Amino acid sequence: QVQFVESGGGLVQPGGSLRLSCAVSRSIFSIYVLGWYRQSPGKRRELVAAISSGGTPNYADSVKGRFTISRDNAKNTVYLQMNSLKPEDTAVYSCNAYPTFDKYWGQGTQVTVSS
């Protein structure tokens, strides 16, 4: 079974921080590249960060230096630490594999950056 369960979003002021968590099905956690995606109203979903099964991260230019993706293999969980948040980071954040399992998107978690 494939499942992604996100948590940790919320309202934060510009310059603030949040840490998102995503519990991933054991069946795919150790095999696939995992990614955090975001989508804001009127925009396409975009990949913001990904991490390989070996722990190598990659980031979109828009978040490089501010966001950190990590994974806890014992907990089958992938994290996204977001620092120096900007209003343009406001979106619904979701996790999935890369390439994605399109039938198995979770509910996502809303991140709102506003004063």
C-alpha positions in Angstrom: 0.0 0.0 0.0 1.2 3.5 -0.8 0.4 6.3 1.6 1.7 9.7 2.4 0.5 11.6 5.5 1.7 15.2 5.9 1.7 17.3 9.0 3.2 20.4 10.6 1.9 23.3 8.6 0.5 26.5 10.0 0.5 30.3 10.0 3.9 31.9 10.5 5.3 35.4 10.1 7.8 36.3 7.4 11.2 35.3 8.5 9.9 32.5 10.7 10.4 28.7 10.6 8.3 25.6 10.3 9.1 21.9 10.1 6.9 19.6 8.0 6.7 15.9 8.5 5.5 13.2 6.1 4.9 9.6 7.2 5.6 7.3 4.2 4.5 3.7 3.6 7.3 1.3 4.5 7.0 -0.4 1.2 8.3 2.5 -0.8 10.3 4.6 1.8 13.6 2.9 1.3 13.4 2.5 -2.4 12.3 5.7 -4.0 13.4 9.3 -4.1 11.0 11.2 -2.0 10.0 14.8 -2.5 8.2 17.8 -1.1 5.9 19.6 -3.5 3.8 22.7 -3.1 0.9 24.3 -4.9 -0.6 27.7 -4.4 -3.9 28.9 -5.9 -3.7 29.4 -9.7 -0.2 27.8 -10.0 1.1 24.4 -11.0 2.4 22.1 -8.3 6.1 22.4 -8.1 8.8 20.2 -6.6 10.7 22.2 -3.9 13.0 19.5 -2.5 13.9 15.8 -3.0 16.1 13.3 -1.2 17.4 10.1 -2.5 17.3 6.7 -0.7 20.9 7.3 0.2 20.2 10.8 1.6 21.4 13.1 -1.1 19.2 16.2 -1.2 18.3 18.5 -4.1 16.5 21.8 -4.0 14.6 24.2 -6.2 16.5 27.5 -6.7 13.7 29.3 -4.9 14.3 27.5 -1.6 18.0 26.8 -1.7 19.7 27.9 1.4 16.4 28.2 3.3 14.9 24.8 3.3 16.4 21.5 4.4 15.0 18.1 3.5 15.9 15.1 5.6 14.7 11.5 6.3 14.5 9.3 9.3 14.8 5.7 8.1 13.8 4.2 11.4 10.5 6.2 11.3 9.8 6.0 7.6 9.4 9.8 7.8 10.7 12.6 5.6 11.0 16.2 6.9 11.2 19.6 5.5 12.7 22.3 7.7 11.8 25.7 6.4 13.6 28.8 7.6 13.5 32.4 6.6 10.0 31.9 5.2 8.6 34.4 2.8 5.0 35.3 1.8 5.6 33.6 -1.6 6.2 30.3 0.2 2.5 30.2 1.1 1.0 27.0 -0.4 -0.3 23.6 0.3 2.7 21.3 0.8 2.6 17.6 0.0 5.0 14.8 -0.2 5.3 12.0 -2.7 7.8 10.0 -4.5 9.8 11.4 -7.5 8.5 10.6 -10.0 5.1 10.8 -8.3 2.5 8.2 -7.5 -0.3 10.3 -8.9 -3.1 8.2 -7.4 -1.8 8.5 -3.9 -1.5 12.2 -3.0 -2.2 12.9 0.6 -4.2 15.7 2.0 -1.2 18.0 2.2 -0.6 20.6 4.9 -1.2 24.3 4.5 1.6 26.8 5.1 0.7 30.4 5.3 3.4 33.1 5.7 1.8 36.4 6.6 2.2 39.2 9.1 
